[in-house]
């Protein structure tokens, strides 16, 4: 799911999207199935992404007008340009990125090698 320019390279990242809900006023349930080292994904695979929240502080949360493609684009942006250090889910990864980007990228590559099949 990530382009070559991201620390994860072309690694395959799997996510599970819950089945469509009858009530489209609620965001879908999405979980990352591939273990990743990322500021916005914790070790359980929970994902911190505004559009997956019913109420978000940035005003970009879920709306009934959103579609699955919006979720996919949002997930893709996590691996390209949308790293949230204001409210990270994986605080240790966020701190490491802020303090030592080389160590952070090495740990990302380690996780990719161990958990993400190409």
Secondary structure by P-SEA (a helix, b strand, c coil): cccccccccccbbbbbbccccccccccccccccccccccccccccccccccccccccccccccccccaaaaaaaaaaaacccccccccccaaaaaaaaccaaaaaaaaaaaaaccccc
